[in-house]
Amino acid sequence: MRLDRSIASQGAYTRSEIRKLIRAGRVTVDGAPVRDPGAAVDPENNVLAVDGKALNYREHLYLMLNKPKGVISATEDRSAKTVLDLVPPELFRKGLFPAGRLDGETTGFVLLTDDGEFAHRILSPGNHIMKTYIATLRDVPPDSQLQPLRDGIELRDGSHCLPAEVRILGDRTVEIKICEGKYHQIKRMFAAAGNRVLELERTAMGGLPLDPDLEPGKCRELTAEELDRITAR
Ligand code: URA
């Protein structure tokens, strides 16, 4: 890959900044300055550095965001704050998007990535990667209300949901796991069962729980081991 593209793909510098840095001899490849922006490099194996600081090259980026209320799961919006607005500049790169949306009032774990294949894999219902939510309900749910969710409930528009895993945590609090991502699915599932969701938080994706130390509005990069836990069985 070209030297300038390898650096640009990491998102920290604009193309014109990169050209200037390279021409000024401030970019090194395995310790030696390279002044040709088009020089061929292997960013996975060569050490690229700017002003002596090694670029931690990654082909793709995976961020865990703790989404607060009022932020929308879109890449851009004219007026509302989006999940991408919460990514600090040092973690930002072109192509980031939310792999699975939460509605505006729902809080919790949003995975941001620029890896479309991975996103598709974790979102395809056929791969059975469960997304875990904690729902606070208006009414104490009798078992007769939860069983249809476990069996695969029919929504009011006639569409069918795959069976959910449901566990009672408190009087009006339940943990629910689903592997699909229909529009407002959990809220519509409980509405179809005759209840109402008052608060909703996504607490895990696959086998990876939301980091309890990650404050609402903050995001951080996932480790390779954490990434594996999303898809681990
Ligand atoms: N179900 C909902 O109702 N909202 C979400 O954001 C996610 C699942």
Boltz pocket constraint, residues with backbone or C-beta under 6 A from the ligand:
constraints:
  - pocket:
      binder: B
      contacts: [[A, 101], [A, 102], [A, 103], [A, 104], [A, 106], [A, 182], [A, 183], [A, 184], [A, 185], [A, 186], [A, 187], [A, 188], [A, 200]]
      max_distance: 6.0
